[in-house]
Each structure stands twice: as C-alpha cells, then as structure tokens.
C-alpha cells in the first residue's frame, strides 16, 4: 500500500522584498499540531486492510486465470510466491485437474500491527472457502514505507482450532521480536524445536512442549506410507529446517504470542536398485524427467502458525494452529 505524499511548492523571494513585507505585515498565526490521540492508532484501519486484500485478490485472479506467475511478485513474496508458482506447474501438468489453492480475500478476523517501524506484518483469518475447506490464515508483510503489503504466506486452520484472543483492530497487536523472552519459547526456538519433533517424534527431547497435532500426524503418516511404498528399491529420509528470517510474531491478549514461521522439508530418495518412476505428473514436471535411477530430492515449503503461552502460564504446551505443506521442487538423477 503506497503512502500518500503531499508535494510542497517552493517560492523564492528577494531579500529586499522579504524585509519590506516583514516590516509591514502583522504576525501570522502559527499552525498548531493536532492533539495526539489518547490511544495510539494501529497502522492499518479495517478499510485499508480490506483494500490491501482486494488488491492481492485481483493479482491472484489475473495470474490464476493465465496460470502465469509473471505478475505475482507485485503482491506476493516469500513462501506464498514459491508455492503459487509451483501450483501453476501442477495445474498445467494435470490439465487443470489440480487447480491452485483457493485463497479467499474476505476476512473474518484482522490482526493488525501496532508499530511505528518496518517491516510490518498483518495476519488475516479468512472466511471459509466456497468448497468448505478450512479457513486460511494469511500473512501479509510490508517491507518498507514505500512498499505495498504483499502476501507472504498462508496456512490452513486445523479442524476445531480456536484462534487465541488478540487486540481489536482499533488498537492493534504489538509485534514480538524473533528472539524475545518472556514466553514458553521464543519464536525462533518454537520453530527450531518443532522441527526436531517432526523429525524425531516422541523421542525428541522437545516433545513435551508440543502435544500431538494435525500437522505432525499428517507428516508422520505420509512419510511412513512413502517409505513403505519404496522399501523394495530405495530408502527414504526426511529433514525439516526452519527458514532463516522467516518467523514473525504478534502479541495475544493474554500475554502470549501468535507465531508464524516458514520451514523447508526435504524428502530424499536413495535408489538401491532399479529405478523409481515419477508417476505423479506434477513431480515429473518439476523434475523434468519421468524416473530416477540414483536419487531424488523433493523440497516442500511449509508455513506453520503456533500459539505460544507466556512464561509462567498454567498452559505449558505450544499449540499448532494452522499449517501448509506444499511441494515446490523436485530434482533427481
């Protein structure tokens, strides 16, 4: 969203004329600054937020219709740009059978930042899509005062998940630093420890901080099924790595933190004998080949949202609120 600027006109006068006018004219009234509001206003009003969403929606509609990512960088960035670009490859490879993820741009909840600095982050819980899938949590970011808000990422709310309370849009929610203390874990610790739990399950030394959740259940089930299907010809390993600089957080009403972060999941297939066919048209299109005889690496872009309670809270575990797990790259030989 572009900030508006008022252009001043500069007029130059001679010293003599300036002195003459200064000697004869009465003193002009001096402008007084407007009184500051008793409570600081958020950086985005509801109307401004709706305008941002509308403009993002227009860019998505145009790009989705053509399955062409060329215009996306104007309003998408980060994981959202990587995922949407890959989804166009998928839609093309499947002759339109697998369309891009539906992203409603009408909000049921706005979580706006209360800050005077950049970058800025706004979170949006969307209305439920027409296909009755889960509402999305959209992450909007503004890098500088001169940049528009862009869609940085999205995640699907888990079934039955209730979002934590946050400040209303008239006041805004305070941003939280990635390494902030005063919480069960800092935002960056939350992502790092959750990645370890995904990799090691209940054997992780951090498992006690994270109860079983829908995303972890999905990842474990998919990994097990994939390993089982290839066990005769290949081994499958998977790693989970938080994306550097990809963690944002806003304060909740109870003193906790609403944390959203990006991770990269890599699934590596080491072929022991024969070959492994890339039967999925999307995977084959990303890899540029129909099979591999040595190895293959699938890269997934993940966006995960958490509620982190404040330190000393009666709540002693971190809740996964929403997640997205999207294939964005396949390589192989």
C-alpha positions as CSV (number, residue, x, y, z in Angstrom):
1,X,0.0,0.0,0.0
2,X,1.5,3.3,-1.1
3,X,1.7,6.1,1.4
4,X,0.4,9.4,0.1
5,X,2.8,12.3,-0.1
6,X,1.8,16.0,-0.3
7,X,4.1,17.9,-2.7
8,X,5.2,21.3,-1.4
9,X,5.8,24.2,-3.8
10,X,8.9,26.3,-3.1
11,X,8.8,30.1,-3.8
12,X,11.9,32.2,-3.7
13,X,11.7,35.9,-3.0
14,X,14.4,38.6,-2.9
15,X,15.9,39.7,0.4
16,X,14.6,43.3,-0.1
17,X,11.0,42.3,-0.7
18,X,11.1,39.8,2.1
19,X,12.3,42.5,4.5
20,X,9.7,45.0,3.3
21,X,6.9,42.6,3.8
22,X,8.2,41.6,7.1
23,X,8.3,45.2,8.4
24,X,4.7,46.0,7.4
25,X,2.7,42.7,7.8
26,X,1.0,41.7,11.0
27,X,2.3,38.5,12.6
28,X,0.6,35.4,11.0
29,X,-1.0,32.8,13.3
30,X,1.2,29.8,13.7
31,X,-0.2,26.4,12.9
32,X,-0.7,24.2,16.0
33,X,-0.1,20.5,15.7
34,X,-3.2,18.3,16.1
35,X,-3.6,16.8,19.5
36,X,-2.3,13.3,19.7
37,X,-4.9,10.6,20.3
38,X,-5.1,9.3,23.8
39,X,-4.5,5.8,22.5
40,X,-2.1,5.2,19.6
41,X,-3.9,4.1,16.4
42,X,-2.9,0.9,14.6
43,X,-1.0,1.2,11.3
44,X,-3.9,-0.1,9.2
45,X,-7.6,0.6,9.5
46,X,-10.2,-2.0,8.6
47,X,-11.0,-0.2,5.4
48,X,-7.3,-0.1,4.5
49,X,-6.9,-3.8,5.3
50,X,-9.8,-4.6,3.0
51,X,-8.2,-2.6,0.3
52,X,-5.0,-4.5,0.6
53,X,-6.8,-7.8,0.4
54,X,-8.8,-6.7,-2.6
55,X,-5.6,-5.7,-4.5
56,X,-3.9,-9.0,-3.6
57,X,-7.0,-10.8,-4.8
58,X,-7.1,-9.0,-8.1
59,X,-3.4,-10.0,-8.8
60,X,-4.2,-13.6,-7.8
61,X,-7.3,-13.8,-10.0
62,X,-5.4,-12.5,-13.0
63,X,-2.4,-14.8,-12.6
64,X,-4.6,-17.8,-11.7
65,X,-6.6,-17.4,-14.9
66,X,-3.5,-17.5,-17.1
67,X,-1.5,-19.9,-14.8
68,X,1.3,-17.3,-15.3
69,X,3.4,-16.2,-12.3
70,X,4.9,-13.2,-14.0
71,X,2.7,-10.7,-12.2
72,X,2.8,-12.3,-8.8
73,X,5.9,-10.5,-7.3
74,X,4.0,-7.3,-7.2
75,X,1.8,-8.7,-4.4
76,X,3.3,-12.0,-3.4
77,X,6.6,-12.8,-1.7
78,X,8.4,-15.5,0.3
79,X,6.7,-18.9,0.7
80,X,3.5,-17.6,-1.0
81,X,5.3,-16.7,-4.2
82,X,7.2,-20.1,-4.2
83,X,4.0,-22.1,-3.6
84,X,1.8,-20.3,-6.0
85,X,4.4,-20.6,-8.8
86,X,4.7,-24.3,-8.2
87,X,0.9,-24.6,-8.2
88,X,0.8,-23.2,-11.7
89,X,3.2,-26.0,-12.8
90,X,0.9,-28.5,-11.1
91,X,-2.3,-27.1,-12.7
92,X,-0.6,-27.2,-16.2
93,X,0.8,-30.7,-15.7
94,X,-2.6,-32.1,-14.6
95,X,-4.5,-30.3,-17.4
96,X,-6.4,-28.3,-14.8
97,X,-7.4,-31.2,-12.6
98,X,-5.4,-29.8,-9.7
99,X,-6.1,-26.1,-9.5
100,X,-4.2,-23.6,-7.3
101,X,-5.2,-23.4,-3.6
102,X,-8.4,-21.3,-3.1
103,X,-7.4,-18.2,-1.2
104,X,-10.4,-16.1,0.0
105,X,-9.6,-12.4,0.4
106,X,-12.6,-11.6,2.6
107,X,-11.7,-11.6,6.3
108,X,-13.5,-12.8,9.4
109,X,-10.7,-11.7,11.7
110,X,-8.0,-9.0,11.2
111,X,-4.9,-8.9,13.4
112,X,-3.2,-5.6,12.6
113,X,0.2,-4.5,14.0
114,X,0.7,-1.7,16.5
115,X,4.1,-0.4,15.5
116,X,6.0,2.6,14.0
117,X,8.8,0.6,12.3
118,X,9.2,-1.7,9.4
119,X,8.9,-4.4,8.3
120,X,5.3,-4.8,9.3
121,X,3.1,-7.9,9.5
122,X,-0.7,-8.3,9.5
123,X,-2.5,-11.6,10.0
124,X,-5.9,-12.3,8.4
125,X,-8.2,-15.2,9.2
126,X,-10.3,-15.6,6.0
127,X,-13.9,-16.6,5.6
128,X,-14.4,-20.3,4.8
129,X,-13.8,-21.0,1.1
130,X,-16.8,-21.9,-1.1
131,X,-15.5,-25.5,-1.3
132,X,-15.9,-25.7,2.5
133,X,-12.3,-26.3,3.2
134,X,-10.7,-24.8,6.3
135,X,-10.4,-21.0,6.6
136,X,-6.9,-19.7,5.7
137,X,-4.5,-17.7,7.9
138,X,-2.9,-15.2,5.6
139,X,0.3,-13.5,6.4
140,X,0.7,-10.0,4.9
141,X,4.0,-8.1,5.1
142,X,5.2,-4.6,4.2
143,X,9.0,-4.4,3.8
144,X,9.3,-0.6,3.9
145,X,7.1,2.5,4.0
146,X,7.2,2.7,0.2
147,X,6.3,-0.9,-0.5
148,X,2.9,-2.3,-0.8
149,X,1.6,-5.0,1.6
150,X,2.3,-8.4,0.0
151,X,1.0,-11.9,0.7
152,X,4.0,-13.6,2.4
153,X,2.3,-17.0,3.2
154,X,-0.8,-18.8,4.0
155,X,-1.8,-21.8,6.2
156,X,-5.0,-23.8,6.7
157,X,-6.5,-23.8,10.2
158,X,-6.7,-27.2,11.9
159,X,-10.1,-28.7,12.4
160,X,-11.6,-27.4,15.6
161,X,-8.8,-24.9,16.2
162,X,-9.7,-21.8,18.1
163,X,-7.5,-18.8,17.5
164,X,-6.2,-17.0,20.6
165,X,-7.6,-13.7,21.5
166,X,-5.8,-10.6,20.2
167,X,-6.2,-6.8,20.5
168,X,-9.1,-5.4,18.4
169,X,-8.4,-3.5,15.2
170,X,-8.9,-0.2,16.9
171,X,-5.7,-0.7,18.9
172,X,-3.6,-3.2,17.1
173,X,-1.3,-6.0,18.3
174,X,2.3,-5.4,19.4
175,X,4.9,-7.2,17.2
176,X,7.3,-9.6,19.1
177,X,11.0,-10.0,18.2
178,X,12.0,-13.4,16.9
179,X,14.3,-13.9,19.9
180,X,12.0,-12.3,22.5
181,X,12.0,-13.7,26.1
182,X,9.0,-13.9,28.4
183,X,7.3,-16.8,26.6
184,X,7.4,-20.5,27.0
185,X,9.7,-20.4,24.0
186,X,10.9,-17.5,21.8
187,X,9.5,-17.5,18.2
188,X,12.7,-18.9,16.7
189,X,13.0,-21.5,19.4
190,X,9.4,-22.6,18.7
191,X,10.2,-23.3,15.0
192,X,13.5,-25.0,15.7
193,X,12.2,-27.3,18.5
194,X,9.1,-28.1,16.5
195,X,11.3,-29.1,13.5
196,X,13.1,-31.5,15.9
197,X,9.8,-33.0,17.0
198,X,8.7,-33.6,13.4
199,X,12.0,-35.4,12.8
200,X,12.1,-37.5,15.9
201,X,8.6,-37.7,17.2
202,X,8.1,-38.6,20.8
203,X,11.9,-39.4,21.0
204,X,12.7,-35.7,20.6
205,X,13.9,-34.0,23.8
206,X,11.4,-31.2,23.0
207,X,8.3,-33.4,22.5
208,X,6.9,-32.4,25.9
209,X,6.4,-28.8,24.8
210,X,4.2,-29.9,21.8
211,X,1.1,-32.1,22.1
212,X,0.1,-34.3,19.2
213,X,-1.3,-32.1,16.4
214,X,-2.9,-32.5,13.0
215,X,0.1,-31.4,11.0
216,X,2.6,-33.7,12.8
217,X,0.1,-36.6,12.4
218,X,-0.1,-35.9,8.6
219,X,3.6,-35.6,8.2
220,X,4.3,-38.8,10.0
221,X,1.6,-40.8,8.1
222,X,2.8,-39.5,4.7
223,X,6.4,-40.3,5.5
224,X,5.6,-43.8,6.7
225,X,3.5,-44.5,3.6
226,X,6.1,-43.2,1.3
227,X,8.9,-45.3,2.9
228,X,6.7,-48.4,2.8
229,X,5.9,-48.0,-0.9
230,X,9.6,-47.7,-1.9
231,X,11.2,-50.1,0.6
232,X,12.0,-52.7,-2.0
233,X,14.0,-50.4,-4.2
234,X,15.0,-47.3,-2.2
235,X,15.4,-45.7,1.2
236,X,13.6,-42.5,2.2
237,X,14.9,-39.9,4.7
238,X,13.3,-36.6,5.6
239,X,14.7,-33.4,7.1
240,X,13.0,-30.3,8.5
241,X,14.7,-26.9,8.6
242,X,13.3,-23.5,9.7
243,X,13.8,-20.9,7.1
244,X,16.2,-18.1,8.2
245,X,14.4,-14.8,8.7
246,X,11.1,-16.5,8.1
247,X,9.5,-16.1,11.6
248,X,7.0,-13.4,12.6
249,X,5.0,-12.9,15.8
250,X,2.3,-10.7,17.3
251,X,1.1,-10.4,20.9
252,X,-2.0,-12.2,22.1
253,X,-4.5,-10.7,24.6
254,X,-3.2,-13.0,27.4
255,X,0.4,-12.0,27.0
256,X,1.3,-14.9,24.8
257,X,2.5,-14.9,21.2
258,X,0.9,-15.8,17.8
259,X,3.9,-17.1,15.9
260,X,4.1,-17.9,12.2
261,X,7.2,-19.3,10.6
262,X,8.4,-21.0,7.4
263,X,10.2,-24.3,7.2
264,X,11.7,-26.4,4.4
265,X,11.1,-30.1,4.3
266,X,13.3,-32.2,2.1
267,X,12.4,-35.8,1.2
268,X,15.4,-37.7,-0.1
269,X,15.1,-41.0,-2.0
270,X,18.3,-43.1,-2.4
271,X,17.7,-45.7,-5.0
272,X,19.3,-49.1,-4.1
273,X,18.3,-51.0,-7.3
274,X,16.5,-50.5,-10.5
275,X,14.7,-47.2,-10.9
276,X,11.9,-45.2,-9.3
277,X,9.2,-43.8,-11.5
278,X,7.9,-40.3,-11.0
279,X,4.3,-41.3,-11.7
280,X,2.8,-38.1,-10.4
281,X,2.6,-35.7,-13.3
282,X,3.4,-32.7,-11.1
283,X,6.5,-34.3,-9.7
284,X,7.7,-35.3,-13.2
285,X,7.1,-31.8,-14.5
286,X,9.1,-30.2,-11.6
287,X,11.9,-32.8,-12.1
288,X,11.9,-32.6,-15.9
289,X,12.1,-36.4,-16.1
290,X,9.8,-39.5,-15.7
291,X,12.1,-41.6,-13.4
292,X,15.3,-41.6,-11.4
293,X,18.0,-44.3,-11.0
294,X,20.2,-42.8,-8.4
295,X,18.4,-40.4,-6.1
296,X,15.7,-37.8,-5.9
297,X,15.1,-34.8,-3.6
298,X,11.6,-33.4,-3.1
299,X,11.5,-29.9,-1.4
300,X,8.4,-28.8,0.4
301,X,7.7,-25.3,1.5
302,X,5.9,-25.2,4.9
303,X,4.1,-22.4,6.7
304,X,3.1,-23.1,10.3
305,X,1.3,-21.0,12.9
306,X,1.5,-21.5,16.7
307,X,0.1,-20.2,19.9
308,X,2.9,-19.8,22.4
309,X,1.8,-19.1,26.0
310,X,3.5,-16.6,28.2
311,X,6.2,-17.7,30.7
312,X,4.7,-18.8,34.0
313,X,1.3,-19.6,32.4
314,X,-0.8,-22.5,33.5
315,X,-0.7,-23.6,29.9
316,X,2.6,-25.4,29.4
317,X,2.4,-26.6,25.8
318,X,2.5,-24.8,22.5
319,X,-0.4,-25.3,20.1
320,X,-0.2,-25.7,16.3
321,X,-3.0,-23.5,14.9
322,X,-2.5,-23.7,11.1
323,X,-0.2,-25.3,8.6
324,X,0.5,-25.6,4.9
325,X,2.8,-28.2,3.3
326,X,3.4,-27.6,-0.4
327,X,5.7,-29.3,-2.9
328,X,7.8,-26.7,-4.7
329,X,10.8,-28.5,-6.2
330,X,11.9,-32.0,-7.4
331,X,15.3,-32.9,-8.5
332,X,16.7,-36.3,-9.5
333,X,19.2,-38.3,-11.5
